[in-house]
Structure formats: C-alpha cells, structure tokens
C-alpha cells in the first residue's frame, strides 16, 4: 500500500508539473496536507464506544 501511494503521488505530481507548472504541484500538496490534517483532527475528536 505504501509503494502504491508513492507511485500514485509521483505520477499525479509529474502530470501536474508537466501540465501546469511547479505551482500546481505546490497547491495540490497544500490541499492534500490540509485534508490530511482535517481528517486527523476529526478522527481524534471521534468518540470510541467503551466496552465493559
């Protein structure tokens, strides 16, 4: 799964770089980073039911 993620990220990043410019890759990276931070925050706030 990790290798697939790296391959997918490099492929999409390369396509963005070739299609637009380096700025598109920076914007995409910032969007993915903010999405990851939001998901981490929401996950930390979720309540896990406790079993007795």
C-alpha positions as CSV (number, residue, x, y, z in Angstrom):
1,X,0.0,0.0,0.0
2,X,2.9,2.4,0.8
3,X,4.6,1.7,-2.5
4,X,1.3,2.2,-4.4
5,X,0.8,5.5,-2.6
6,X,4.3,6.7,-3.5
7,X,3.8,5.6,-7.2
8,X,0.4,7.3,-7.4
9,X,1.7,10.5,-5.8
10,X,4.7,10.7,-8.1
11,X,2.6,10.0,-11.2
12,X,0.0,12.7,-10.3
13,X,2.7,15.1,-9.3
14,X,4.5,14.6,-12.6
15,X,1.4,15.1,-14.6
16,X,0.6,18.3,-12.7
17,X,4.2,19.5,-13.2
18,X,4.1,18.7,-16.9
19,X,0.6,20.1,-17.5
20,X,0.8,23.3,-15.5
21,X,3.9,24.2,-13.6
22,X,5.6,23.7,-10.3
23,X,3.0,25.9,-8.7
24,X,0.3,23.4,-9.4
25,X,2.2,20.7,-7.5
26,X,2.7,23.1,-4.6
27,X,-1.0,23.9,-4.5
28,X,-2.0,20.2,-4.8
29,X,0.4,19.3,-2.0
30,X,-1.0,22.0,0.3
31,X,-4.6,20.8,-0.4
32,X,-3.7,17.2,0.4
33,X,-1.9,18.3,3.5
34,X,-4.9,20.3,4.8
35,X,-7.2,17.4,4.0
36,X,-5.0,15.0,6.0
37,X,-4.9,17.5,8.9
38,X,-8.6,17.8,8.9
39,X,-9.1,14.0,8.8
40,X,-6.6,13.6,11.6
41,X,-8.5,16.2,13.7
42,X,-11.9,14.7,13.1
43,X,-10.5,11.2,13.9
44,X,-9.1,12.5,17.2
45,X,-12.4,14.0,18.1
46,X,-14.5,10.9,17.4
47,X,-15.6,9.0,20.5
48,X,-14.9,5.3,20.6
49,X,-17.6,3.3,22.5
50,X,-16.1,1.7,25.5
51,X,-16.7,-2.0,26.2
52,X,-17.0,-3.3,29.7
